[in-house]
């Protein structure tokens, strides 16, 4: 009885409404729509609901570094959007805009990496060019902020990701064993994504001092 009394005193109507309206119901709708759309596309419930490793009987570590790479992008998205949504008065509008742009680009990269968009569904060179334009635009528009926060992390991340793309596009022209080339390409992408996450965290936590 004491526990029930404590819960009644602690849970407010606002908490219930917010939890249901903004989280539980949208999640349920997304889950239901996913089932409807994918079953109509001839996927079985087992194929939709179970992990690929479970369905194939393969090791849970299949595609390990690729999966962790997706986590890096998703973590960048979460950090940036959380920074925008919880911004206080000490954060200037330009910094919030930088966080928003970083978060949106990270989201695109996460979706691309998870669903293999540039490898299966979208013209590869076109989407890579789009990413390059986004990154350069972000750099030009927020050049001063990047210089203040950590230009090394941003530029090294961009260089490694660009190198990964360059190898991906021209892998048939590079005189190297395919397996070794893949290690270099994926290694550049992984380290670049880690540095991108690091930079996003720095931007989200950055507070301009009075001396600046």
C-alpha positions in Angstrom: 0.0 0.0 0.0 2.9 2.3 0.8 4.3 1.9 -2.7 1.0 2.6 -4.3 0.6 5.7 -2.2 4.1 6.9 -3.1 3.3 6.4 -6.8 0.1 8.3 -6.6 1.9 11.2 -5.0 4.8 11.1 -7.5 3.0 10.6 -10.8 1.3 13.7 -12.1 -1.3 14.0 -14.8 1.3 16.0 -16.9 3.7 13.1 -16.7 1.1 10.6 -17.8 -0.1 12.8 -20.7 3.5 13.5 -21.9 4.6 9.9 -21.6 1.6 8.6 -23.5 1.1 11.4 -26.1 4.7 12.0 -27.0 6.4 8.6 -26.5 4.2 5.5 -26.0 1.5 6.3 -28.6 3.9 7.4 -31.4 6.1 4.3 -30.7 3.1 2.0 -30.9 2.0 3.7 -34.2 5.4 3.3 -35.7 5.6 -0.3 -34.6 2.1 -1.1 -36.1 2.8 0.8 -39.3 6.1 -1.1 -39.7 4.3 -4.4 -39.4 1.6 -3.4 -41.9 3.9 -1.9 -44.5 6.5 -4.7 -44.4 4.0 -7.6 -44.3 2.3 -6.0 -47.3 5.7 -6.1 -49.0 5.8 -9.9 -48.4 8.0 -10.0 -45.3 7.0 -12.5 -42.7 6.6 -11.5 -39.1 9.6 -13.5 -38.2 11.7 -11.6 -40.7 10.4 -8.3 -39.4 10.7 -8.9 -35.7 13.7 -11.1 -35.2 17.4 -10.0 -35.5 19.1 -11.1 -38.7 21.6 -13.1 -36.7 18.8 -15.0 -35.0 17.1 -15.8 -38.4 20.3 -17.0 -40.1 21.8 -18.8 -37.1 25.0 -16.8 -37.5 27.1 -15.3 -34.8 25.8 -12.3 -32.9 29.1 -10.6 -33.8 28.4 -10.8 -37.6 29.0 -7.2 -38.9 30.3 -6.1 -35.5 32.3 -3.0 -36.5 29.6 -2.0 -39.0 27.0 -2.1 -36.3 29.1 -0.2 -33.9 29.7 2.4 -36.6 25.9 2.9 -36.9 25.9 3.4 -33.1 28.4 6.2 -33.5 26.2 8.0 -36.0 23.1 7.5 -33.8 24.9 8.7 -30.7 25.9 11.9 -32.6 22.3 12.4 -33.5 21.1 12.0 -29.9 23.8 14.3 -28.5 23.1 17.1 -31.0 19.3 17.0 -30.8 19.4 16.7 -27.0 21.7 19.8 -27.0 19.3 21.7 -29.1 16.2 20.7 -27.1 17.8 21.4 -23.7 19.7 24.6 -24.7 19.9 27.2 -21.9 20.4 30.9 -22.2 24.2 30.6 -22.2 24.0 28.9 -25.6 23.9 31.3 -28.5 21.5 30.8 -31.5 24.4 30.1 -33.9 25.6 27.3 -31.6 22.1 25.7 -31.6 22.0 26.0 -35.4 25.4 24.3 -35.6 24.1 21.5 -33.3 21.0 21.1 -35.4 22.9 20.9 -38.7 25.3 18.4 -37.2 22.4 16.3 -35.9 20.6 16.3 -39.3 23.7 15.4 -41.2 24.5 12.6 -38.6 20.9 11.3 -39.0 21.3 11.1 -42.8 24.6 9.3 -42.4 23.1 6.9 -39.8 20.1 6.0 -42.1 22.5 5.6 -45.1 24.8 3.3 -43.1 22.1 1.3 -41.5 20.0 0.7 -44.7 23.0 0.7 -47.1 21.3 3.5 -49.2 24.4 4.5 -51.2 25.1 0.9 -52.0 21.7 -0.4 -53.0 19.0 2.4 -53.5 20.6 5.7 -54.3 23.1 6.9 -57.0 26.3 6.5 -55.1 28.3 9.5 -56.4 25.2 11.7 -56.1 24.7 11.1 -52.4 28.4 11.4 -51.7 28.4 14.7 -53.5 25.4 15.8 -51.4 27.3 14.9 -48.1 30.3 16.8 -49.3 28.3 19.9 -50.1 26.6 19.7 -46.6 29.9 19.4 -44.8 31.5 22.2 -46.7 28.4 24.5 -46.2 28.5 23.7 -42.5 32.2 24.5 -42.3 31.8 27.8 -44.2 28.7 28.9 -42.2 30.1 28.0 -38.8 33.8 28.5 -39.4 34.4 30.7 -36.4 32.6 28.3 -34.0 34.5 25.3 -35.3 37.8 27.2 -34.8 36.8 28.0 -31.2 35.7 24.5 -30.3 38.0 22.0 -32.0 39.0 22.5 -35.6 41.4 19.5 -35.5 38.7 16.9 -34.6 36.3 18.3 -37.3 38.9 18.5 -40.1 40.4 15.1 -39.3 37.0 13.5 -39.2 36.1 15.1 -42.5 39.4 14.0 -44.1 39.0 10.4 -42.9 35.4 10.1 -44.1 36.3 11.7 -47.4 39.2 9.3 -47.8 36.8 6.4 -47.1 34.5 7.6 -49.8 37.3 8.1 -52.2 38.5 4.5 -51.7 34.9 3.3 -52.0 34.4 5.0 -55.4 37.8 4.1 -56.9 38.5 0.7 -55.3 38.7 -1.0 -58.7 41.4 1.4 -59.8 43.6 0.9 -56.7 46.2 -1.8 -57.1 45.6 -3.5 -53.8 44.0 -6.7 -52.5 40.2 -6.1 -52.0 40.2 -7.4 -48.4 43.1 -5.1 -47.4 41.4 -2.2 -49.2 38.2 -2.9 -47.3 40.1 -2.8 -44.0 41.5 0.6 -44.8 38.2 2.0 -46.1 36.1 0.8 -43.2 38.9 1.8 -40.7 38.9 5.4 -42.1 35.1 5.5 -41.8 35.0 4.1 -38.3 37.7 6.5 -36.9 36.1 9.4 -38.8 32.7 8.6 -37.3 34.2 8.4 -33.8 35.9 11.8 -34.2 32.6 13.2 -35.5 30.8 11.9 -32.4 33.6 13.5 -30.3 33.2 16.8 -32.0 29.4 16.7 -31.6 29.9 16.1 -27.9 32.3 19.1 -27.7 29.8 21.4 -29.5 26.9 20.2 -27.2 28.9 20.9 -24.1 30.7 24.1 -25.2 30.1 27.2 -23.2 31.6 30.4 -24.4 33.6 32.1 -21.7 33.3 35.7 -20.8 36.8 36.4 -22.0 35.8 35.3 -25.6 
